[in-house]
């Protein structure tokens, strides 16, 4: 099973980005898919998770700005990030289930 994240980049404060993470490998389906991030010098932290049934868990720091969604048919999870702030700068990782991580995609928000 592989998770491939994409969509990161450089954006000005107030801007938007959409991250995607495609899950591949033997038609495997995760009940829970999520996004985490790690800023320089900080621990990795939860951004948002979403179950196949539609239950979400979103960090307070991004509530109202970030939205997680998934396309179960395409086995892909998305993170729509709006009103980005410099403190959102981090490497963003997607995660499937308890143990499967993607390689991460860098998001840089300039002030």
N, C-alpha and C positions, 0 to 999 in steps of 0.2 A: 504494500500500500504506500502510495506517495501523495503528498500534499504540496501543491505548487502555488505559491502566492505571487501575485503581480499587482501592479497599479500604483506602486509608490512613486514618489518623486518630490520635486521642490515646488512649493506653493507659497504664496504670500498669505499672511494672516488674514482671516476672513474668507479665504477661499475654500474650495471643496476638492476632495479626491474620492475615488471609489476603488476599493481594494477587492480583488477576487482571489479565491482559493479553490482550485480544482482538485478533487480527490480522484485518484486513479488506482487501478489494480484490482482485477478479479471481480469487478462489480460490487466491491465492498461498500456498505452503507453504515455510516456512523449515526447513532441516535443524537449525539451532541457534537456540534461543531462550534468553534469559537475563535475569537481573536484575542491575542495578548500583545503587549508591547513592552519594550525595554529601552528606556532612555539611557544615555551615557552616564555611567556611574551609579545607576539605580538597578533595583531588582526588577525582574519581569513581573508584570502585573496584568490582571484581567482587564479586558476592555468590554467584551460582551460575548455571551454564549446563546445558542439557540438550539432547541431540541427539534427533532423531526416532527413533533406534534405542535410546535409553535410557541413553546414557553421560552421566554427570554430572561436573561440576567445581564444587566448593564451597569457598568461602573458609574458612580455618582458624578465623577469628573467629566463624563462625556454624555450624560443623559440630556436629551433634548437637542443634541448636536450630531450624534452618531446613531446610525440605524443598521442593525444586522439583519440580514435576510438570507434565504437559501433557495436554491432551485434543486429540489430533490431528484427530479428527472435527470438533471445534468450533474448531480452530485457535486454541487458548487455552493460555496458560501461567500457572501458579499459583506462589505462594510462600507456604507455610505457615510462619509465624514464631511460635515458642513461646519461653517463658522470656525475653521481651524485656528488654533492658537499656537504661538511658539512653543508652549509647554507640551504640545502634542507631538513634538519632534521625538522620534524613536524608531527603532526597528520593530515592525509589526509582524507577528507570527500567527499563522493559523494552526489550530489544533483540532484533531479528531479524536473523540473518545478520551481515554485517560492518558494515552501514551504516545500518540502519533503527532509529530510536529512537522510543519513545513520549514523551509529555510529562512524565511523572513524577507520582508521588503522594507526599504528605508523610506520613511516619510520625514521630510524636512520642511518646517514652517518658518518662514522668515518674517521678521517684524517690520 
